[in-house]
Amino acid sequence: MIKHIVMFRLKSTEGMSEYDNALEAKKRFDDVIANVKELKKGEVVINSAEAPESNYTIALICDFESIDDLNAYQVHPAHKKFGAFIAEIKTERACIDYEF
């Protein structure tokens, strides 16, 4: 199994706070979870408002059977659509993929 964890630091955009953008990202990632069959488990978590400002805003925590499944997810249209959205609202990204 492969665990894929991606963290984003988000920004405020026109009419949307950083937190609003995190909620929208969480909602949009539901489409990825529903449509990417290689994704065995997906979870989106939003940083606590009481946590330090230096923390990342949002994290995607995903499980895959294999690295091939992770690679298929990366090019899936639902993931690409989500990636286009997140690219507009992120300031930083960090990722780790590991076997478990």
Backbone as CSV, one residue per row, in Angstrom:
resi,resn,N_x,N_y,N_z,CA_x,CA_y,CA_z,C_x,C_y,C_z
1,MET,0.850,-1.188,0.000,0.000,0.000,0.000,0.896,1.251,0.000
2,ILE,0.373,2.289,-0.635,1.057,3.583,-0.707,0.182,4.632,-0.017
3,LYS,0.784,5.374,0.888,0.127,6.525,1.515,0.673,7.770,0.814
4,HIS,-0.239,8.603,0.326,0.091,9.840,-0.395,-0.478,10.983,0.430
5,ILE,0.396,11.797,0.991,-0.035,12.937,1.808,0.470,14.214,1.137
6,VAL,-0.478,15.108,0.838,-0.148,16.389,0.215,-0.705,17.494,1.097
7,MET,0.146,18.469,1.404,-0.289,19.612,2.204,-0.153,20.875,1.366
8,PHE,-1.132,21.751,1.532,-1.130,23.029,0.819,-1.288,24.171,1.812
9,ARG,-0.553,25.231,1.571,-0.813,26.494,2.245,-1.624,27.304,1.249
10,LEU,-2.810,27.716,1.666,-3.717,28.434,0.777,-3.687,29.923,1.062
11,LYS,-4.215,30.670,0.111,-4.308,32.128,0.267,-5.764,32.547,0.159
12,SER,-6.015,33.764,0.577,-7.321,34.375,0.332,-7.349,34.815,-1.123
13,THR,-8.515,34.715,-1.724,-8.691,35.177,-3.101,-9.899,36.102,-3.115
14,GLU,-10.184,36.666,-4.240,-11.287,37.625,-4.334,-12.581,37.037,-3.786
15,GLY,-13.044,37.611,-2.679,-14.302,37.189,-2.070,-14.231,35.920,-1.234
16,MET,-13.064,35.296,-1.145,-12.928,34.031,-0.413,-11.744,34.128,0.551
17,SER,-11.993,33.810,1.815,-10.910,33.760,2.792,-10.101,32.478,2.583
18,GLU,-8.980,32.395,3.232,-8.171,31.165,3.186,-9.013,29.965,3.640
19,TYR,-9.781,30.144,4.719,-10.633,29.067,5.240,-11.739,28.715,4.241
20,ASP,-12.356,29.726,3.626,-13.383,29.467,2.602,-12.807,28.643,1.458
21,ASN,-11.589,28.984,1.040,-10.946,28.231,-0.034,-10.658,26.793,0.396
22,ALA,-10.306,26.595,1.662,-10.081,25.240,2.176,-11.372,24.432,2.133
23,LEU,-12.473,25.040,2.520,-13.769,24.344,2.468,-14.152,23.997,1.035
24,GLU,-13.893,24.914,0.110,-14.194,24.655,-1.293,-13.309,23.527,-1.840
25,ALA,-12.043,23.531,-1.464,-11.136,22.468,-1.902,-11.605,21.116,-1.362
26,LYS,-12.013,21.097,-0.122,-12.508,19.854,0.472,-13.727,19.349,-0.304
27,LYS,-14.629,20.239,-0.631,-15.827,19.874,-1.389,-15.441,19.339,-2.770
28,ARG,-14.521,20.003,-3.437,-14.110,19.584,-4.781,-13.351,18.264,-4.762
29,PHE,-12.623,17.989,-3.683,-11.886,16.728,-3.638,-12.833,15.541,-3.483
30,ASP,-14.026,15.781,-2.978,-15.037,14.712,-2.919,-15.289,14.125,-4.308
31,ASP,-15.228,14.960,-5.346,-15.402,14.486,-6.720,-14.266,13.552,-7.118
32,VAL,-13.066,13.852,-6.669,-11.918,12.991,-6.942,-12.118,11.645,-6.251
33,ILE,-12.491,11.679,-4.990,-12.717,10.448,-4.227,-13.789,9.587,-4.907
34,ALA,-14.845,10.231,-5.381,-15.959,9.497,-5.983,-15.630,8.920,-7.359
35,ASN,-14.670,9.500,-8.068,-14.452,9.130,-9.462,-13.143,8.417,-9.782
36,VAL,-12.213,8.404,-8.874,-10.928,7.754,-9.154,-10.927,6.389,-8.473
37,LYS,-11.135,5.336,-9.259,-11.275,3.989,-8.693,-9.979,3.499,-8.042
38,GLU,-8.841,4.004,-8.480,-7.561,3.592,-7.890,-7.368,4.133,-6.474
39,LEU,-8.092,5.177,-6.131,-8.007,5.786,-4.810,-8.836,4.948,-3.837
40,LYS,-8.163,4.199,-2.977,-8.855,3.290,-2.061,-9.474,4.025,-0.872
41,LYS,-8.811,5.075,-0.425,-9.316,5.873,0.685,-8.782,7.286,0.522
42,GLY,-9.660,8.273,0.688,-9.250,9.668,0.600,-9.861,10.470,1.723
43,GLU,-9.076,11.344,2.281,-9.544,12.199,3.374,-8.942,13.585,3.190
44,VAL,-9.724,14.601,3.493,-9.250,15.981,3.464,-9.383,16.537,4.875
45,VAL,-8.302,17.116,5.384,-8.338,17.718,6.715,-7.908,19.179,6.611
46,ILE,-8.553,20.004,7.416,-8.285,21.443,7.439,-7.658,21.789,8.781
47,ASN,-6.606,22.579,8.738,-5.891,22.985,9.932,-6.816,23.707,10.921
48,SER,-6.641,23.448,12.181,-7.428,24.097,13.225,-7.161,25.609,13.247
49,ALA,-8.198,26.379,13.465,-8.068,27.842,13.543,-7.162,28.259,14.701
50,GLU,-7.061,27.421,15.730,-6.230,27.731,16.896,-4.779,27.307,16.718
51,ALA,-4.470,26.597,15.645,-3.103,26.121,15.398,-2.225,27.280,14.917
52,PRO,-0.916,27.122,15.002,-0.010,28.185,14.553,-0.229,28.554,13.084
53,GLU,-0.065,29.822,12.771,-0.220,30.310,11.399,0.811,29.714,10.462
54,SER,1.922,29.214,11.002,2.965,28.615,10.163,2.568,27.242,9.618
55,ASN,1.489,26.659,10.151,1.013,25.358,9.659,0.448,25.489,8.255
56,TYR,0.405,24.363,7.566,-0.273,24.323,6.275,-1.780,24.396,6.505
57,THR,-2.517,24.828,5.513,-3.958,25.057,5.631,-4.760,23.769,5.515
58,ILE,-4.359,22.902,4.595,-5.165,21.732,4.245,-4.234,20.582,3.868
59,ALA,-4.699,19.357,4.136,-3.941,18.170,3.732,-4.882,17.155,3.096
60,LEU,-4.380,16.491,2.063,-5.074,15.375,1.431,-4.323,14.114,1.847
61,ILE,-5.053,13.151,2.376,-4.446,11.906,2.837,-5.097,10.776,2.045
62,CYS,-4.302,10.092,1.222,-4.845,9.127,0.266,-4.112,7.798,0.355
63,ASP,-4.866,6.713,0.165,-4.304,5.371,0.151,-4.487,4.747,-1.225
64,PHE,-3.432,4.092,-1.695,-3.436,3.383,-2.970,-2.842,1.999,-2.777
65,GLU,-3.284,1.057,-3.575,-2.752,-0.309,-3.509,-1.299,-0.364,-3.966
66,SER,-0.938,0.475,-4.943,0.405,0.401,-5.528,0.822,1.768,-6.070
67,ILE,2.094,1.865,-6.404,2.591,3.098,-7.010,1.970,3.295,-8.397
68,ASP,1.657,2.194,-9.086,0.979,2.313,-10.383,-0.399,2.950,-10.221
69,ASP,-1.107,2.597,-9.146,-2.411,3.216,-8.883,-2.257,4.700,-8.571
70,LEU,-1.220,5.049,-7.809,-0.948,6.462,-7.523,-0.669,7.212,-8.828
71,ASN,0.113,6.606,-9.707,0.429,7.247,-10.986,-0.819,7.413,-11.852
72,ALA,-1.723,6.435,-11.831,-2.980,6.544,-12.580,-3.837,7.680,-12.027
73,TYR,-3.868,7.821,-10.714,-4.592,8.916,-10.046,-4.058,10.271,-10.503
74,GLN,-2.744,10.382,-10.617,-2.121,11.666,-10.966,-2.606,12.198,-12.316
75,VAL,-2.916,11.298,-13.253,-3.314,11.738,-14.593,-4.822,11.627,-14.840
76,HIS,-5.563,11.204,-13.827,-7.020,11.066,-13.974,-7.645,12.460,-14.168
77,PRO,-8.631,12.589,-15.061,-9.265,13.900,-15.310,-9.839,14.566,-14.051
78,ALA,-10.402,13.807,-13.129,-10.946,14.406,-11.896,-9.824,15.007,-11.056
79,HIS,-8.684,14.323,-11.002,-7.540,14.854,-10.249,-6.952,16.071,-10.959
80,LYS,-6.870,16.015,-12.270,-6.352,17.155,-13.037,-7.229,18.395,-12.828
81,LYS,-8.542,18.188,-12.817,-9.478,19.302,-12.598,-9.272,19.895,-11.204
82,PHE,-9.135,19.035,-10.195,-8.874,19.509,-8.840,-7.535,20.248,-8.788
83,GLY,-6.524,19.697,-9.444,-5.203,20.323,-9.460,-5.225,21.719,-10.064
84,ALA,-6.030,21.908,-11.107,-6.146,23.241,-11.723,-6.747,24.233,-10.740
85,PHE,-7.751,23.779,-9.968,-8.355,24.658,-8.966,-7.355,24.991,-7.866
86,ILE,-6.697,23.985,-7.326,-5.801,24.210,-6.190,-4.610,25.081,-6.602
87,ALA,-4.183,24.981,-7.858,-3.066,25.806,-8.340,-3.379,27.294,-8.245
88,GLU,-4.653,27.639,-8.364,-5.065,29.045,-8.303,-5.092,29.597,-6.883
89,ILE,-5.181,28.725,-5.882,-5.371,29.211,-4.509,-4.239,28.840,-3.559
90,LYS,-3.241,28.100,-4.027,-2.156,27.677,-3.134,-0.968,28.629,-3.218
91,THR,-0.251,28.690,-2.102,1.011,29.417,-2.099,2.182,28.458,-1.920
92,GLU,1.920,27.309,-1.284,2.966,26.313,-1.072,2.362,24.923,-1.101
93,ARG,3.207,23.936,-1.402,2.803,22.536,-1.448,3.939,21.690,-0.887
94,ALA,3.580,20.672,-0.134,4.529,19.663,0.342,3.883,18.313,0.181
95,CYS,4.678,17.293,-0.138,4.107,15.965,-0.399,5.062,14.883,0.070
96,ILE,4.490,13.759,0.487,5.270,12.560,0.770,4.434,11.356,0.335
97,ASP,5.119,10.375,-0.252,4.520,9.104,-0.641,5.350,8.016,0.020
98,TYR,4.693,7.132,0.769,5.458,6.072,1.419,4.676,4.777,1.458
99,GLU,5.399,3.668,1.547,4.777,2.365,1.645,4.415,2.080,3.089
100,PHE,3.265,1.428,3.260,2.870,1.030,4.616,2.228,-0.333,4.585
